[in-house]
Amino acid sequence: MNPAPSLSGRIALVTGATAYIGRAVAVELARRGAQVVVNGRDRAAGEAVVAEIAANGCGAEFEQADLADAGAVRAMVGRVAERHGRLDILVASGAGASADSPSFRLFMEMGGADFENYIRAHWLTRAFAIQAAAAVMGRHRHGKIVAIGTDAGRVATVGESFIGGATGGMMQMCRVLARELGRDGIRVNAVAMSYVWDAKPRWGPGSPALEGGHGKGMIENLRKRMLFPVHCQDIANAAAFFAGPESDAVTGQTLSVNGGLSTPG
């Protein structure tokens, strides 16, 4: 069932890959020939993704690490580099919609701890992984980095002041890193999304004015405004494009896969 193995021989690390979008990305990169390192906090869930990839005749392994812990992320990347001698691809996903991540909140209802939680979940988790991966990639003068985020980082959305603010900072960081790391042969791009039809939100309740039960009211509004449905596989396809040779001339870009919900510049 494999297409032409455009990523054959590549070593790819996908963070937050135990479910939904991260899992779809890991499966797709493996399908295209990469040896995939599946990252997550839940070993059982991670091993299940590895088994799924292996059942398709592709290679994968699991690495347990908390993305919010910079030291744990560095150690994980170090183990991957030691085993394989290099790291070719990083897809930085996860953390933003996990059960302990903050949900939609109105700005005036938040405090300092909330601000820090949003920044850590939506920005610092990406920064930790990118810095660790780039250190390995730079030694070989080649690498593809793809950061997954939300379109709230590009389009002003009520209830997402800090989700969008943190993601907007992350995306600007990626644009700057595309310039800084390009001299080392590393491309850096981002994929932005909005509501994903088959990715179940796992975060806790947010502002009552927005929620209607775990973000249901806000999510239903987003879904109604979309022209086309978006699934995890659509995000995986975009990430695989940035990870593959087809995008060798592309860096510093953000691609929105949002079903026409918005058309950010």
Protein Blocks (a to p, Z undefined) as FASTA:
>chain_A
ZZcdfkgoiacddehilgcjlmmmmmmmmmnopacddddfblmlmmmmmmmmmmnopacd
dddddfklmklmmmmmmmmmmmnopafbdcdeehjlgmkbccdddfklpcfklmmmmmmm
mmmmmmmmmmmmmmmmmmnopacddddddfklmbccehilmmmmmmmmmmmmmmmmmmmm
mmnopacddddddddfklccfbdcddfklnnoghllmmmmmmmmpmbdcdfklmmmmmmm
mmmmklmmgghiacddehhmaccZZ
